[in-house]
Structure formats: structure tokens, C-alpha cells
Amino acid sequence: MLVIASVVLAMILWGITFVVFKYANLSFDPIAIVFIRLFISVPFLFGFALISGRMMKIRKGDFKYFFIMAFFEPFIYFLGEAFGLSMVSSTMGAVIIAIIPLLVPVAAYFLIKERLSVMNIIGLIISFGGVLMVIMASEGQFSGNAKGILLMFIAVLAAVGYTIMAKKLVHTYNGIIITAWQSTLGALLFLPLFMIFEFREVLHLTVQPESWYAVLYLGIFGSGVCFILFTAGIRELGASKANVYANLVPVVTAIVSYFMLDEAMPVIKIAGIVVVLAGLFLSQLSSSAGTNGTRKWKNWFSLPRV
């Protein structure tokens, strides 16, 4: 029961990150939010790895894989997500990001010949229909900024590329070390952008307290505690069972956004969220009948974003 509670808590904390970003964005621009978030998460993750005895040395030949992985995520992923969330609602962003576990098997099928099940295809089609329902208003018009929606989908594609690359590393290194190093390299990639475009502005900002709290939350909870809680759940429940709880994320975001950000919740948006979750759930049903290798593969791409 405690394990299930930890997984559910991880999903709640992760769902809240999409809402918290809006508070961070009151004072900081997207690049500053991402850089500060990563700057906070790196010592937290390495500290946890050291205390828990999971610190590992990286082989020199593997750094190129870590760099490519970090380029996809957090660099491209966070650029897409951060700028996208500054243009679309928290709920819409969370629903679009929620289709990542559906697209990874499709990419794996074409790029590395992983098996693609019928339920993966059905779940993908149904969830895409749900996403369209969320991003369309009741009159059949876009209910969000088209550029923001496109940026969120760029984040999704970056996450897929990251996951494919991560497969080269998951059998050699534990998840905490991988996440810590990808956050470190991601911060280094963001550093020039931060220094060129936003450093001087940040120095002269009058930062609202809620923005500081929001960035601290994103760095500690969004990129640290969520990952630790969820990996503990995967270890005890198995990837297939733990992954089902990830479907709670857009629901949590929708509920919290309604109360904290006064986001409108028309019937079509509620129905779209339900359809997305149905597609995700159907795609997860196939995992329970898969091979051990498939379960290990799902283990990785079910992890929360850093």
C-alpha cells in the first residue's frame, strides 16, 4: 500500500509541475526557468545517488551517448515544453505530453525494429483523437495558440528521440545517475542561451516570491522527488503496473489548473481527457502480455520527464 501511495504521490507532484510553471513564468522567461530548474536538480540528484549508494563512474566512451541524449532531453524537450507552456494552458500541455508513451513504441518499431502491438496502434489512434478534442474549442476552432501546440509536439518528438538513445545506457547505468548526468549536460547546453538572452534581465528582475517557490518546486520535486518515488514504485510493482498510474498526470493537471489558474473546463475538454486516458490505458493492457524485454523497455519510457 505504501508503494502505491508513493507512485500516486509522484504522479500528483508531476501533474502539478505543469501548473507551477505558470507561476514561474510570472517573473522568469522560459530559458531562465529551465536553466535554474536544472541548476537546482543536479546537486539534488547527485546527492541522493551518493547517499543511497548508487553513484557510478561513467565510462569515457559513453559520454557521447549521454550528450546526444541530453541534447534531445532536457535541451530540445525543455525548449519545446517551456516555450509551449507559455502559450497554451497547463491542461493542454499535460495532455499532449501524455502521448509520449504511445509514440515511443512506434519510433522503436521503425528505428530499432521493436515489436509494435495492435493495442499500441489502437491506443495511439484513440489518444490522438482525445488530444484533438482538448485543443479544439466547442465551435471547432483551436482553443490554444497554434505555435504553442506545435512547440509541445516538438517536446514530445524530442522525448521520443531521447528514449531511443537512452536504450544504449539503461542496461549499464542506473536511472538516477542517467538523470543526474543528463540534467548536468542539459544545464551546460542551456548556459550559453541563458547568458546571452536572459542573464542581464534576471539580474534586474524584481522576482515575485511565488516565482521563486515555483522554480524551487520544479527543480526539487519535478526533477528529483518525482523520479525517486516513481523508480521505487517500478522496483516494487513492476514497470507495467507502475506505468498505468502515469495516466493520472493530465487529470491532476486539469483539476489543479481549474482551481489554481481558473482554467475553463468545458465538456469537450473533459471528454478529450477521458479519451486520451482510455487510449493510454488500452496501450498499457498490451504490456502485461509482453515479453520481459518489452517490460524493461516500457520501464524506461514510463519514467517522468526530468
Legacy VTK file of the C-alpha trace (Angstrom):
# vtk DataFile Version 3.0
C-alpha trace
ASCII
DATASET POLYDATA
POINTS 306 float
0.000 0.000 0.000
2.882 2.372 0.817
4.435 1.695 -2.602
1.198 2.546 -4.412
0.910 5.715 -2.339
4.437 6.738 -3.365
3.667 6.231 -7.069
0.387 8.152 -6.824
2.201 10.955 -4.960
4.813 11.084 -7.724
2.074 11.482 -10.335
0.361 14.213 -8.299
3.629 16.113 -7.875
4.443 15.725 -11.571
0.970 16.831 -12.652
1.337 19.953 -10.526
4.553 20.924 -12.368
2.527 21.969 -15.424
0.590 24.396 -13.218
3.592 25.577 -11.214
5.347 26.547 -14.447
2.749 29.282 -14.928
3.771 30.846 -11.597
7.464 30.645 -12.503
6.639 32.304 -15.830
5.213 35.348 -13.995
8.781 36.561 -13.390
11.127 34.390 -15.437
11.296 33.714 -19.152
11.304 30.050 -20.288
15.084 29.666 -20.738
15.775 31.077 -17.260
13.165 28.746 -15.752
14.754 25.695 -17.333
18.342 26.656 -16.506
17.592 27.451 -12.849
15.479 24.287 -12.567
18.354 22.136 -13.836
20.881 24.030 -11.695
18.816 23.096 -8.639
18.141 19.469 -9.633
21.759 18.470 -10.378
23.136 18.645 -6.789
19.884 17.144 -5.501
20.160 14.080 -7.797
23.897 13.545 -7.306
23.443 13.983 -3.564
20.723 11.351 -3.500
22.862 8.983 -5.602
25.753 9.411 -3.171
23.635 8.938 -0.032
21.780 5.925 -1.451
24.966 4.253 -2.677
24.002 4.469 -6.357
26.854 6.660 -7.547
28.505 5.224 -10.674
31.500 6.248 -12.767
30.753 6.982 -16.428
32.945 5.246 -18.984
34.724 7.702 -21.292
33.282 6.110 -24.429
29.706 6.555 -23.195
29.814 10.323 -22.787
28.865 10.826 -26.449
25.650 8.879 -25.840
24.927 10.927 -22.725
25.497 14.124 -24.706
23.170 13.122 -27.567
20.559 12.021 -25.047
20.838 15.330 -23.158
20.560 17.244 -26.440
17.167 15.631 -27.034
16.162 15.954 -23.398
16.361 18.203 -21.491
17.676 20.656 -24.144
15.209 20.363 -27.070
12.466 18.889 -24.880
12.539 21.743 -22.362
12.807 24.389 -25.094
9.639 22.996 -26.640
7.836 22.433 -23.343
8.830 25.698 -21.642
8.000 27.962 -24.590
4.952 25.844 -25.409
3.555 26.096 -21.876
3.984 29.867 -22.026
1.467 29.854 -24.904
-1.019 27.080 -24.061
-2.932 26.033 -20.955
-1.395 23.728 -18.379
-4.030 21.080 -19.057
-3.457 21.115 -22.800
0.298 20.827 -22.303
-0.052 17.883 -19.931
-2.416 16.039 -22.294
-0.057 16.466 -25.267
2.959 15.310 -23.225
0.917 12.289 -22.062
1.100 10.718 -25.546
4.874 10.174 -25.287
4.494 6.532 -24.091
2.350 5.839 -27.156
4.769 7.279 -29.708
7.884 5.572 -28.347
6.829 2.046 -29.451
6.053 3.422 -32.923
9.507 5.029 -33.186
11.129 1.883 -31.787
9.345 -0.205 -34.422
10.727 1.837 -37.325
14.169 2.684 -35.914
15.254 -0.372 -33.957
12.684 -2.985 -35.051
10.945 -3.312 -31.681
7.632 -5.161 -31.803
4.567 -2.922 -32.177
1.342 -4.441 -30.828
-2.169 -3.947 -32.164
-3.154 -2.383 -28.828
-0.333 0.179 -29.208
-1.789 1.225 -32.560
-5.378 1.351 -31.272
-4.313 3.296 -28.174
-2.342 5.768 -30.297
-5.278 6.463 -32.620
-7.747 6.887 -29.747
-5.416 9.158 -27.759
-4.695 11.377 -30.755
-8.438 11.792 -31.125
-8.611 12.851 -27.481
-5.774 15.354 -27.934
-7.648 16.919 -30.863
-10.738 17.225 -28.667
-8.724 19.023 -25.966
-7.096 21.507 -28.360
-10.328 22.293 -30.205
-12.965 24.629 -28.804
-16.649 23.690 -28.816
-17.109 25.644 -32.055
-14.491 23.515 -33.781
-11.756 26.167 -33.569
-8.345 25.916 -31.926
-8.706 26.654 -28.216
-4.974 27.246 -27.839
-2.109 29.032 -29.533
-1.124 27.053 -32.653
2.573 27.853 -32.175
2.391 26.700 -28.551
0.740 23.423 -29.584
3.454 22.873 -32.217
6.181 23.506 -29.621
4.585 20.974 -27.257
4.649 18.374 -30.039
8.320 19.205 -30.678
8.894 18.422 -26.998
7.104 15.101 -27.496
9.286 14.194 -30.504
12.424 15.183 -28.553
11.348 12.874 -25.718
10.938 10.035 -28.211
14.450 10.627 -29.573
15.807 10.756 -26.028
14.174 7.455 -25.161
15.592 5.673 -28.200
19.077 6.934 -27.313
18.632 6.067 -23.627
18.257 2.410 -24.508
22.030 2.308 -25.088
22.614 3.270 -21.463
19.872 1.755 -19.299
21.494 -1.665 -19.100
24.800 -0.186 -17.900
23.800 2.658 -15.571
21.051 3.139 -13.016
18.264 5.606 -13.681
19.303 8.172 -11.082
22.819 8.512 -12.500
21.452 8.789 -16.041
19.031 11.511 -14.972
21.701 13.356 -12.958
24.129 13.420 -15.896
21.513 14.367 -18.466
20.493 17.253 -16.184
24.152 18.311 -15.851
24.791 18.239 -19.591
21.438 19.878 -20.230
22.349 22.745 -17.888
25.648 23.189 -19.780
23.754 23.310 -23.097
21.348 25.908 -21.711
24.105 28.008 -20.121
25.082 29.940 -23.336
21.417 30.687 -24.110
20.835 31.836 -20.550
23.937 34.053 -20.512
23.209 35.607 -23.931
19.463 36.152 -23.735
18.340 36.263 -20.117
21.210 36.683 -17.622
21.178 40.515 -17.608
17.402 40.576 -17.453
17.371 38.198 -14.470
19.887 40.422 -12.635
17.496 43.370 -12.861
14.279 41.473 -12.221
12.028 42.091 -9.297
11.079 38.459 -8.810
7.750 37.656 -7.255
8.070 35.225 -4.302
5.716 32.708 -5.919
8.054 32.527 -8.942
10.997 31.551 -6.730
8.873 28.946 -4.972
7.747 27.629 -8.352
11.301 27.234 -9.704
12.391 25.515 -6.485
9.436 23.148 -6.816
10.322 22.344 -10.441
13.957 21.641 -9.578
13.486 19.625 -6.383
10.132 17.926 -6.859
9.608 17.956 -10.632
13.125 16.806 -11.498
14.077 14.969 -8.313
11.492 13.654 -5.871
9.059 12.534 -8.612
11.774 10.460 -10.241
12.879 8.860 -6.964
9.323 7.971 -5.879
8.378 6.556 -9.258
11.508 4.449 -9.693
10.856 2.987 -6.232
7.362 2.084 -7.416
8.684 0.433 -10.569
11.099 -1.638 -8.491
8.276 -2.952 -6.278
5.281 -3.078 -8.652
6.994 -3.706 -11.975
7.012 -1.362 -14.945
3.649 -2.405 -16.383
1.641 -1.776 -13.203
3.505 1.387 -12.238
3.154 2.850 -15.739
-0.653 2.790 -15.529
-0.519 5.396 -12.754
1.202 7.843 -15.144
-2.226 8.270 -16.739
-3.171 10.308 -13.669
-0.875 13.185 -14.660
-3.164 15.065 -17.102
-6.107 14.506 -14.758
-4.200 16.042 -11.832
-3.110 18.945 -14.029
-6.667 19.582 -15.206
-8.060 19.579 -11.649
-5.295 21.756 -10.172
-5.470 24.170 -13.137
-9.210 24.557 -12.656
-8.812 25.577 -9.008
-5.477 27.444 -9.071
-5.451 29.052 -12.530
-9.204 29.314 -13.163
-8.800 27.414 -16.442
-12.071 26.809 -18.237
-13.210 23.202 -18.213
-15.810 22.797 -20.981
-17.396 19.425 -21.623
-15.337 18.798 -24.785
-12.080 19.241 -22.831
-13.226 16.832 -20.110
-14.296 14.321 -22.770
-10.954 14.724 -24.556
-9.007 13.985 -21.360
-11.112 10.859 -20.811
-10.457 9.719 -24.407
-6.690 10.294 -24.048
-6.622 8.285 -20.824
-8.662 5.495 -22.451
-6.127 5.264 -25.265
-3.231 5.229 -22.800
-4.933 2.549 -20.720
-5.565 0.340 -23.759
-1.938 0.637 -24.829
-0.825 -0.439 -21.342
-3.000 -3.561 -21.424
-0.715 -4.996 -24.059
2.339 -4.577 -21.831
1.125 -7.152 -19.339
1.206 -9.810 -22.036
4.557 -8.737 -23.439
7.988 -10.240 -23.058
10.448 -9.373 -20.305
12.379 -7.311 -22.805
9.282 -5.308 -23.645
8.641 -4.689 -19.941
12.201 -3.412 -19.469
11.757 -1.112 -22.472
8.492 0.246 -21.056
10.276 0.646 -17.725
12.394 3.433 -19.168
9.958 5.442 -21.234
7.383 5.415 -18.422
9.707 7.478 -16.236
8.771 11.098 -15.542
10.464 13.798 -17.585
13.443 15.363 -15.814
LINES 1 307
306 0 1 2 3 4 5 6 7 8 9 10 11 12 13 14 15 16 17 18 19 20 21 22 23 24 25 26 27 28 29 30 31 32 33 34 35 36 37 38 39 40 41 42 43 44 45 46 47 48 49 50 51 52 53 54 55 56 57 58 59 60 61 62 63 64 65 66 67 68 69 70 71 72 73 74 75 76 77 78 79 80 81 82 83 84 85 86 87 88 89 90 91 92 93 94 95 96 97 98 99 100 101 102 103 104 105 106 107 108 109 110 111 112 113 114 115 116 117 118 119 120 121 122 123 124 125 126 127 128 129 130 131 132 133 134 135 136 137 138 139 140 141 142 143 144 145 146 147 148 149 150 151 152 153 154 155 156 157 158 159 160 161 162 163 164 165 166 167 168 169 170 171 172 173 174 175 176 177 178 179 180 181 182 183 184 185 186 187 188 189 190 191 192 193 194 195 196 197 198 199 200 201 202 203 204 205 206 207 208 209 210 211 212 213 214 215 216 217 218 219 220 221 222 223 224 225 226 227 228 229 230 231 232 233 234 235 236 237 238 239 240 241 242 243 244 245 246 247 248 249 250 251 252 253 254 255 256 257 258 259 260 261 262 263 264 265 266 267 268 269 270 271 272 273 274 275 276 277 278 279 280 281 282 283 284 285 286 287 288 289 290 291 292 293 294 295 296 297 298 299 300 301 302 303 304 305
